[in-house]
């Protein structure tokens, strides 16, 4: 039994983005909430690492 091969003739593949669209490479600005969440994550990870080192030294 042969499998049917479907050809998608309606789909066009573009090798490069349209020239009217510009890619923005400027750095992202973070909100205060995002900065606070990131800081809390860092402090929790630091605390866990220090706790593990303290428990290993005991």
mmJSON file of the N, C-alpha and C atoms, coordinates in Angstrom:
{"data_MODEL":{"atom_site":{
"group_PDB":["ATOM","ATOM","ATOM","ATOM","ATOM","ATOM","ATOM","ATOM","ATOM","ATOM","ATOM","ATOM","ATOM","ATOM","ATOM","ATOM","ATOM","ATOM","ATOM","ATOM","ATOM","ATOM","ATOM","ATOM","ATOM","ATOM","ATOM","ATOM","ATOM","ATOM","ATOM","ATOM","ATOM","ATOM","ATOM","ATOM","ATOM","ATOM","ATOM","ATOM","ATOM","ATOM","ATOM","ATOM","ATOM","ATOM","ATOM","ATOM","ATOM","ATOM","ATOM","ATOM","ATOM","ATOM","ATOM","ATOM","ATOM","ATOM","ATOM","ATOM","ATOM","ATOM","ATOM","ATOM","ATOM","ATOM","ATOM","ATOM","ATOM","ATOM","ATOM","ATOM","ATOM","ATOM","ATOM","ATOM","ATOM","ATOM","ATOM","ATOM","ATOM","ATOM","ATOM","ATOM","ATOM","ATOM","ATOM","ATOM","ATOM","ATOM","ATOM","ATOM","ATOM","ATOM","ATOM","ATOM","ATOM","ATOM","ATOM","ATOM","ATOM","ATOM","ATOM","ATOM","ATOM","ATOM","ATOM","ATOM","ATOM","ATOM","ATOM","ATOM","ATOM","ATOM","ATOM","ATOM","ATOM","ATOM","ATOM","ATOM","ATOM","ATOM","ATOM","ATOM","ATOM","ATOM","ATOM","ATOM","ATOM","ATOM","ATOM","ATOM","ATOM","ATOM","ATOM","ATOM","ATOM","ATOM","ATOM","ATOM","ATOM","ATOM","ATOM","ATOM","ATOM","ATOM","ATOM","ATOM","ATOM","ATOM","ATOM","ATOM","ATOM","ATOM","ATOM","ATOM","ATOM","ATOM","ATOM","ATOM","ATOM","ATOM","ATOM","ATOM","ATOM","ATOM","ATOM","ATOM","ATOM","ATOM","ATOM","ATOM","ATOM","ATOM"],
"id":[1,2,3,4,5,6,7,8,9,10,11,12,13,14,15,16,17,18,19,20,21,22,23,24,25,26,27,28,29,30,31,32,33,34,35,36,37,38,39,40,41,42,43,44,45,46,47,48,49,50,51,52,53,54,55,56,57,58,59,60,61,62,63,64,65,66,67,68,69,70,71,72,73,74,75,76,77,78,79,80,81,82,83,84,85,86,87,88,89,90,91,92,93,94,95,96,97,98,99,100,101,102,103,104,105,106,107,108,109,110,111,112,113,114,115,116,117,118,119,120,121,122,123,124,125,126,127,128,129,130,131,132,133,134,135,136,137,138,139,140,141,142,143,144,145,146,147,148,149,150,151,152,153,154,155,156,157,158,159,160,161,162,163,164,165,166,167,168,169,170,171,172,173,174],
"type_symbol":["N","C","C","N","C","C","N","C","C","N","C","C","N","C","C","N","C","C","N","C","C","N","C","C","N","C","C","N","C","C","N","C","C","N","C","C","N","C","C","N","C","C","N","C","C","N","C","C","N","C","C","N","C","C","N","C","C","N","C","C","N","C","C","N","C","C","N","C","C","N","C","C","N","C","C","N","C","C","N","C","C","N","C","C","N","C","C","N","C","C","N","C","C","N","C","C","N","C","C","N","C","C","N","C","C","N","C","C","N","C","C","N","C","C","N","C","C","N","C","C","N","C","C","N","C","C","N","C","C","N","C","C","N","C","C","N","C","C","N","C","C","N","C","C","N","C","C","N","C","C","N","C","C","N","C","C","N","C","C","N","C","C","N","C","C","N","C","C","N","C","C","N","C","C"],
"label_atom_id":["N","CA","C","N","CA","C","N","CA","C","N","CA","C","N","CA","C","N","CA","C","N","CA","C","N","CA","C","N","CA","C","N","CA","C","N","CA","C","N","CA","C","N","CA","C","N","CA","C","N","CA","C","N","CA","C","N","CA","C","N","CA","C","N","CA","C","N","CA","C","N","CA","C","N","CA","C","N","CA","C","N","CA","C","N","CA","C","N","CA","C","N","CA","C","N","CA","C","N","CA","C","N","CA","C","N","CA","C","N","CA","C","N","CA","C","N","CA","C","N","CA","C","N","CA","C","N","CA","C","N","CA","C","N","CA","C","N","CA","C","N","CA","C","N","CA","C","N","CA","C","N","CA","C","N","CA","C","N","CA","C","N","CA","C","N","CA","C","N","CA","C","N","CA","C","N","CA","C","N","CA","C","N","CA","C","N","CA","C","N","CA","C","N","CA","C","N","CA","C","N","CA","C"],
"label_alt_id":[null,null,null,null,null,null,null,null,null,null,null,null,null,null,null,null,null,null,null,null,null,null,null,null,null,null,null,null,null,null,null,null,null,null,null,null,null,null,null,null,null,null,null,null,null,null,null,null,null,null,null,null,null,null,null,null,null,null,null,null,null,null,null,null,null,null,null,null,null,null,null,null,null,null,null,null,null,null,null,null,null,null,null,null,null,null,null,null,null,null,null,null,null,null,null,null,null,null,null,null,null,null,null,null,null,null,null,null,null,null,null,null,null,null,null,null,null,null,null,null,null,null,null,null,null,null,null,null,null,null,null,null,null,null,null,null,null,null,null,null,null,null,null,null,null,null,null,null,null,null,null,null,null,null,null,null,null,null,null,null,null,null,null,null,null,null,null,null,null,null,null,null,null,null],
"label_comp_id":["UNK","UNK","UNK","UNK","UNK","UNK","UNK","UNK","UNK","UNK","UNK","UNK","UNK","UNK","UNK","UNK","UNK","UNK","UNK","UNK","UNK","UNK","UNK","UNK","UNK","UNK","UNK","UNK","UNK","UNK","UNK","UNK","UNK","UNK","UNK","UNK","UNK","UNK","UNK","UNK","UNK","UNK","UNK","UNK","UNK","UNK","UNK","UNK","UNK","UNK","UNK","UNK","UNK","UNK","UNK","UNK","UNK","UNK","UNK","UNK","UNK","UNK","UNK","UNK","UNK","UNK","UNK","UNK","UNK","UNK","UNK","UNK","UNK","UNK","UNK","UNK","UNK","UNK","UNK","UNK","UNK","UNK","UNK","UNK","UNK","UNK","UNK","UNK","UNK","UNK","UNK","UNK","UNK","UNK","UNK","UNK","UNK","UNK","UNK","UNK","UNK","UNK","UNK","UNK","UNK","UNK","UNK","UNK","UNK","UNK","UNK","UNK","UNK","UNK","UNK","UNK","UNK","UNK","UNK","UNK","UNK","UNK","UNK","UNK","UNK","UNK","UNK","UNK","UNK","UNK","UNK","UNK","UNK","UNK","UNK","UNK","UNK","UNK","UNK","UNK","UNK","UNK","UNK","UNK","UNK","UNK","UNK","UNK","UNK","UNK","UNK","UNK","UNK","UNK","UNK","UNK","UNK","UNK","UNK","UNK","UNK","UNK","UNK","UNK","UNK","UNK","UNK","UNK","UNK","UNK","UNK","UNK","UNK","UNK"],
"label_asym_id":["A","A","A","A","A","A","A","A","A","A","A","A","A","A","A","A","A","A","A","A","A","A","A","A","A","A","A","A","A","A","A","A","A","A","A","A","A","A","A","A","A","A","A","A","A","A","A","A","A","A","A","A","A","A","A","A","A","A","A","A","A","A","A","A","A","A","A","A","A","A","A","A","A","A","A","A","A","A","A","A","A","A","A","A","A","A","A","A","A","A","A","A","A","A","A","A","A","A","A","A","A","A","A","A","A","A","A","A","A","A","A","A","A","A","A","A","A","A","A","A","A","A","A","A","A","A","A","A","A","A","A","A","A","A","A","A","A","A","A","A","A","A","A","A","A","A","A","A","A","A","A","A","A","A","A","A","A","A","A","A","A","A","A","A","A","A","A","A","A","A","A","A","A","A"],
"label_entity_id":["1","1","1","1","1","1","1","1","1","1","1","1","1","1","1","1","1","1","1","1","1","1","1","1","1","1","1","1","1","1","1","1","1","1","1","1","1","1","1","1","1","1","1","1","1","1","1","1","1","1","1","1","1","1","1","1","1","1","1","1","1","1","1","1","1","1","1","1","1","1","1","1","1","1","1","1","1","1","1","1","1","1","1","1","1","1","1","1","1","1","1","1","1","1","1","1","1","1","1","1","1","1","1","1","1","1","1","1","1","1","1","1","1","1","1","1","1","1","1","1","1","1","1","1","1","1","1","1","1","1","1","1","1","1","1","1","1","1","1","1","1","1","1","1","1","1","1","1","1","1","1","1","1","1","1","1","1","1","1","1","1","1","1","1","1","1","1","1","1","1","1","1","1","1"],
"label_seq_id":[1,1,1,2,2,2,3,3,3,4,4,4,5,5,5,6,6,6,7,7,7,8,8,8,9,9,9,10,10,10,11,11,11,12,12,12,13,13,13,14,14,14,15,15,15,16,16,16,17,17,17,18,18,18,19,19,19,20,20,20,21,21,21,22,22,22,23,23,23,24,24,24,25,25,25,26,26,26,27,27,27,28,28,28,29,29,29,30,30,30,31,31,31,32,32,32,33,33,33,34,34,34,35,35,35,36,36,36,37,37,37,38,38,38,39,39,39,40,40,40,41,41,41,42,42,42,43,43,43,44,44,44,45,45,45,46,46,46,47,47,47,48,48,48,49,49,49,50,50,50,51,51,51,52,52,52,53,53,53,54,54,54,55,55,55,56,56,56,57,57,57,58,58,58],
"pdbx_PDB_ins_code":[null,null,null,null,null,null,null,null,null,null,null,null,null,null,null,null,null,null,null,null,null,null,null,null,null,null,null,null,null,null,null,null,null,null,null,null,null,null,null,null,null,null,null,null,null,null,null,null,null,null,null,null,null,null,null,null,null,null,null,null,null,null,null,null,null,null,null,null,null,null,null,null,null,null,null,null,null,null,null,null,null,null,null,null,null,null,null,null,null,null,null,null,null,null,null,null,null,null,null,null,null,null,null,null,null,null,null,null,null,null,null,null,null,null,null,null,null,null,null,null,null,null,null,null,null,null,null,null,null,null,null,null,null,null,null,null,null,null,null,null,null,null,null,null,null,null,null,null,null,null,null,null,null,null,null,null,null,null,null,null,null,null,null,null,null,null,null,null,null,null,null,null,null,null],
"Cartn_x":[0.845,0.0,0.895,0.662,1.468,0.84,1.679,1.203,1.02,-0.023,-0.269,0.652,1.221,2.068,1.276,1.172,0.428,1.389,1.011,1.803,1.03,1.69,1.061,1.467,0.696,1.048,0.637,-0.232,-0.693,0.24,1.22,2.153,3.397,3.739,4.959,5.984,7.195,8.268,9.124,9.296,10.129,11.478,12.534,13.864,14.33,13.798,14.191,12.941,12.99,11.828,11.607,10.394,10.14,10.988,11.362,12.261,11.59,10.265,9.58,9.63,9.875,9.982,11.429,11.626,12.958,13.027,14.127,14.314,14.937,14.315,14.779,15.745,17.0,18.023,18.317,17.501,17.748,17.443,18.161,17.935,16.541,15.995,14.656,14.693,13.701,13.599,12.658,13.11,12.346,11.565,10.371,9.558,10.074,9.623,10.039,9.63,8.455,7.98,8.893,9.292,10.183,11.546,12.04,13.324,13.239,12.134,11.966,11.861,11.121,10.98,12.331,13.099,14.418,15.338,15.3,16.115,15.736,14.433,13.991,14.446,14.382,14.845,16.331,17.114,18.551,18.848,18.128,18.384,17.961,16.89,16.47,17.508,17.991,19.014,20.288,20.699,21.888,21.698,20.516,20.226,20.274,19.737,19.755,21.183,21.992,23.397,24.135,23.939,24.617,24.141,22.852,22.325,22.941,23.056,23.669,25.129,25.87,27.267,27.385,26.492,26.513,26.2,25.227,24.869,25.988,26.706,27.809,28.984,29.167,30.299,30.062,28.825,28.489,29.037],
"Cartn_y":[-1.171,0.0,1.241,2.146,3.352,4.48,5.264,6.437,7.591,8.356,9.514,10.654,11.318,12.473,13.738,14.564,15.799,16.931,17.736,18.907,20.148,20.987,22.226,23.344,23.518,24.533,25.925,26.015,27.327,27.96,27.206,27.729,28.236,29.477,30.031,30.258,29.833,29.965,31.156,32.085,33.247,33.038,33.24,33.023,34.176,35.352,36.498,37.284,37.973,38.764,39.924,40.397,41.542,42.747,43.525,44.656,45.748,45.794,46.829,46.582,45.332,45.03,45.184,45.931,46.113,45.328,44.635,43.893,44.829,44.897,45.801,45.059,45.479,44.837,45.611,46.574,47.349,46.496,46.716,45.904,46.15,45.118,45.195,45.936,46.749,47.421,46.603,46.303,45.483,46.373,45.926,46.671,46.424,47.221,47.074,45.706,45.248,43.935,42.819,42.876,41.858,41.881,43.083,43.199,42.608,42.871,42.336,40.817,40.27,38.812,38.174,38.776,38.254,38.297,39.388,39.494,38.466,38.23,37.21,35.821,35.536,34.234,34.045,35.096,35.007,34.788,35.497,35.348,33.967,33.406,32.054,31.035,31.161,30.225,30.346,31.573,31.784,31.17,31.349,30.781,29.263,28.642,27.175,26.664,27.336,26.924,27.062,28.168,28.359,27.334,27.003,25.991,24.625,24.278,22.994,22.959,24.051,24.081,23.99,24.647,24.606,23.198,22.517,21.162,20.174,20.377,19.488,19.678,20.866,21.159,20.639,20.493,20.047,18.728],
"Cartn_z":[0.0,0.0,0.0,-0.899,-1.011,-0.214,0.403,1.134,0.166,0.384,-0.46,-0.045,-1.005,-0.733,-1.027,-0.028,-0.175,-0.501,-1.451,-1.804,-1.396,-0.63,-0.186,-1.138,-2.175,-3.166,-2.719,-1.728,-1.275,-0.251,0.247,1.24,0.525,0.777,0.191,1.303,1.053,2.043,1.648,2.591,2.346,3.015,2.275,2.83,3.706,3.503,4.316,4.692,5.844,6.244,5.282,5.191,4.31,4.699,3.725,3.987,4.806,4.826,5.593,7.096,7.519,8.946,9.392,10.453,11.027,12.322,12.559,13.787,14.816,15.977,17.035,17.949,17.978,18.796,20.081,20.421,21.636,22.864,23.967,25.164,25.75,26.32,26.881,28.21,28.473,29.761,30.648,31.853,32.785,33.737,34.095,35.048,36.456,37.398,38.785,39.321,38.956,39.414,38.91,37.631,37.081,37.768,38.085,38.783,40.184,40.895,42.246,42.233,41.287,41.192,40.889,39.989,39.66,40.876,41.631,42.839,43.882,44.046,45.007,44.586,43.297,42.808,43.082,42.82,43.074,44.554,45.428,46.857,47.354,46.816,47.208,46.762,45.536,45.044,45.87,46.191,47.007,48.394,48.967,50.282,50.28,49.224,49.134,49.006,48.194,48.039,49.355,50.069,51.349,52.376,52.373,53.282,52.999,51.73,51.387,51.802,51.581,52.008,53.526,54.247,55.711,56.202,55.571,55.982,55.655,54.568,54.215,55.169,55.707,56.566,57.999,58.369,59.727,60.059],
"occupancy":[1.0,1.0,1.0,1.0,1.0,1.0,1.0,1.0,1.0,1.0,1.0,1.0,1.0,1.0,1.0,1.0,1.0,1.0,1.0,1.0,1.0,1.0,1.0,1.0,1.0,1.0,1.0,1.0,1.0,1.0,1.0,1.0,1.0,1.0,1.0,1.0,1.0,1.0,1.0,1.0,1.0,1.0,1.0,1.0,1.0,1.0,1.0,1.0,1.0,1.0,1.0,1.0,1.0,1.0,1.0,1.0,1.0,1.0,1.0,1.0,1.0,1.0,1.0,1.0,1.0,1.0,1.0,1.0,1.0,1.0,1.0,1.0,1.0,1.0,1.0,1.0,1.0,1.0,1.0,1.0,1.0,1.0,1.0,1.0,1.0,1.0,1.0,1.0,1.0,1.0,1.0,1.0,1.0,1.0,1.0,1.0,1.0,1.0,1.0,1.0,1.0,1.0,1.0,1.0,1.0,1.0,1.0,1.0,1.0,1.0,1.0,1.0,1.0,1.0,1.0,1.0,1.0,1.0,1.0,1.0,1.0,1.0,1.0,1.0,1.0,1.0,1.0,1.0,1.0,1.0,1.0,1.0,1.0,1.0,1.0,1.0,1.0,1.0,1.0,1.0,1.0,1.0,1.0,1.0,1.0,1.0,1.0,1.0,1.0,1.0,1.0,1.0,1.0,1.0,1.0,1.0,1.0,1.0,1.0,1.0,1.0,1.0,1.0,1.0,1.0,1.0,1.0,1.0,1.0,1.0,1.0,1.0,1.0,1.0],
"B_iso_or_equiv":[0.0,0.0,0.0,0.0,0.0,0.0,0.0,0.0,0.0,0.0,0.0,0.0,0.0,0.0,0.0,0.0,0.0,0.0,0.0,0.0,0.0,0.0,0.0,0.0,0.0,0.0,0.0,0.0,0.0,0.0,0.0,0.0,0.0,0.0,0.0,0.0,0.0,0.0,0.0,0.0,0.0,0.0,0.0,0.0,0.0,0.0,0.0,0.0,0.0,0.0,0.0,0.0,0.0,0.0,0.0,0.0,0.0,0.0,0.0,0.0,0.0,0.0,0.0,0.0,0.0,0.0,0.0,0.0,0.0,0.0,0.0,0.0,0.0,0.0,0.0,0.0,0.0,0.0,0.0,0.0,0.0,0.0,0.0,0.0,0.0,0.0,0.0,0.0,0.0,0.0,0.0,0.0,0.0,0.0,0.0,0.0,0.0,0.0,0.0,0.0,0.0,0.0,0.0,0.0,0.0,0.0,0.0,0.0,0.0,0.0,0.0,0.0,0.0,0.0,0.0,0.0,0.0,0.0,0.0,0.0,0.0,0.0,0.0,0.0,0.0,0.0,0.0,0.0,0.0,0.0,0.0,0.0,0.0,0.0,0.0,0.0,0.0,0.0,0.0,0.0,0.0,0.0,0.0,0.0,0.0,0.0,0.0,0.0,0.0,0.0,0.0,0.0,0.0,0.0,0.0,0.0,0.0,0.0,0.0,0.0,0.0,0.0,0.0,0.0,0.0,0.0,0.0,0.0,0.0,0.0,0.0,0.0,0.0,0.0],
"pdbx_formal_charge":[null,null,null,null,null,null,null,null,null,null,null,null,null,null,null,null,null,null,null,null,null,null,null,null,null,null,null,null,null,null,null,null,null,null,null,null,null,null,null,null,null,null,null,null,null,null,null,null,null,null,null,null,null,null,null,null,null,null,null,null,null,null,null,null,null,null,null,null,null,null,null,null,null,null,null,null,null,null,null,null,null,null,null,null,null,null,null,null,null,null,null,null,null,null,null,null,null,null,null,null,null,null,null,null,null,null,null,null,null,null,null,null,null,null,null,null,null,null,null,null,null,null,null,null,null,null,null,null,null,null,null,null,null,null,null,null,null,null,null,null,null,null,null,null,null,null,null,null,null,null,null,null,null,null,null,null,null,null,null,null,null,null,null,null,null,null,null,null,null,null,null,null,null,null],
"auth_seq_id":[1,1,1,2,2,2,3,3,3,4,4,4,5,5,5,6,6,6,7,7,7,8,8,8,9,9,9,10,10,10,11,11,11,12,12,12,13,13,13,14,14,14,15,15,15,16,16,16,17,17,17,18,18,18,19,19,19,20,20,20,21,21,21,22,22,22,23,23,23,24,24,24,25,25,25,26,26,26,27,27,27,28,28,28,29,29,29,30,30,30,31,31,31,32,32,32,33,33,33,34,34,34,35,35,35,36,36,36,37,37,37,38,38,38,39,39,39,40,40,40,41,41,41,42,42,42,43,43,43,44,44,44,45,45,45,46,46,46,47,47,47,48,48,48,49,49,49,50,50,50,51,51,51,52,52,52,53,53,53,54,54,54,55,55,55,56,56,56,57,57,57,58,58,58],
"auth_comp_id":["UNK","UNK","UNK","UNK","UNK","UNK","UNK","UNK","UNK","UNK","UNK","UNK","UNK","UNK","UNK","UNK","UNK","UNK","UNK","UNK","UNK","UNK","UNK","UNK","UNK","UNK","UNK","UNK","UNK","UNK","UNK","UNK","UNK","UNK","UNK","UNK","UNK","UNK","UNK","UNK","UNK","UNK","UNK","UNK","UNK","UNK","UNK","UNK","UNK","UNK","UNK","UNK","UNK","UNK","UNK","UNK","UNK","UNK","UNK","UNK","UNK","UNK","UNK","UNK","UNK","UNK","UNK","UNK","UNK","UNK","UNK","UNK","UNK","UNK","UNK","UNK","UNK","UNK","UNK","UNK","UNK","UNK","UNK","UNK","UNK","UNK","UNK","UNK","UNK","UNK","UNK","UNK","UNK","UNK","UNK","UNK","UNK","UNK","UNK","UNK","UNK","UNK","UNK","UNK","UNK","UNK","UNK","UNK","UNK","UNK","UNK","UNK","UNK","UNK","UNK","UNK","UNK","UNK","UNK","UNK","UNK","UNK","UNK","UNK","UNK","UNK","UNK","UNK","UNK","UNK","UNK","UNK","UNK","UNK","UNK","UNK","UNK","UNK","UNK","UNK","UNK","UNK","UNK","UNK","UNK","UNK","UNK","UNK","UNK","UNK","UNK","UNK","UNK","UNK","UNK","UNK","UNK","UNK","UNK","UNK","UNK","UNK","UNK","UNK","UNK","UNK","UNK","UNK","UNK","UNK","UNK","UNK","UNK","UNK"],
"auth_asym_id":["A","A","A","A","A","A","A","A","A","A","A","A","A","A","A","A","A","A","A","A","A","A","A","A","A","A","A","A","A","A","A","A","A","A","A","A","A","A","A","A","A","A","A","A","A","A","A","A","A","A","A","A","A","A","A","A","A","A","A","A","A","A","A","A","A","A","A","A","A","A","A","A","A","A","A","A","A","A","A","A","A","A","A","A","A","A","A","A","A","A","A","A","A","A","A","A","A","A","A","A","A","A","A","A","A","A","A","A","A","A","A","A","A","A","A","A","A","A","A","A","A","A","A","A","A","A","A","A","A","A","A","A","A","A","A","A","A","A","A","A","A","A","A","A","A","A","A","A","A","A","A","A","A","A","A","A","A","A","A","A","A","A","A","A","A","A","A","A","A","A","A","A","A","A"],
"auth_atom_id":["N","CA","C","N","CA","C","N","CA","C","N","CA","C","N","CA","C","N","CA","C","N","CA","C","N","CA","C","N","CA","C","N","CA","C","N","CA","C","N","CA","C","N","CA","C","N","CA","C","N","CA","C","N","CA","C","N","CA","C","N","CA","C","N","CA","C","N","CA","C","N","CA","C","N","CA","C","N","CA","C","N","CA","C","N","CA","C","N","CA","C","N","CA","C","N","CA","C","N","CA","C","N","CA","C","N","CA","C","N","CA","C","N","CA","C","N","CA","C","N","CA","C","N","CA","C","N","CA","C","N","CA","C","N","CA","C","N","CA","C","N","CA","C","N","CA","C","N","CA","C","N","CA","C","N","CA","C","N","CA","C","N","CA","C","N","CA","C","N","CA","C","N","CA","C","N","CA","C","N","CA","C","N","CA","C","N","CA","C","N","CA","C","N","CA","C","N","CA","C","N","CA","C"],
"pdbx_PDB_model_num":[1,1,1,1,1,1,1,1,1,1,1,1,1,1,1,1,1,1,1,1,1,1,1,1,1,1,1,1,1,1,1,1,1,1,1,1,1,1,1,1,1,1,1,1,1,1,1,1,1,1,1,1,1,1,1,1,1,1,1,1,1,1,1,1,1,1,1,1,1,1,1,1,1,1,1,1,1,1,1,1,1,1,1,1,1,1,1,1,1,1,1,1,1,1,1,1,1,1,1,1,1,1,1,1,1,1,1,1,1,1,1,1,1,1,1,1,1,1,1,1,1,1,1,1,1,1,1,1,1,1,1,1,1,1,1,1,1,1,1,1,1,1,1,1,1,1,1,1,1,1,1,1,1,1,1,1,1,1,1,1,1,1,1,1,1,1,1,1,1,1,1,1,1,1]
}}}
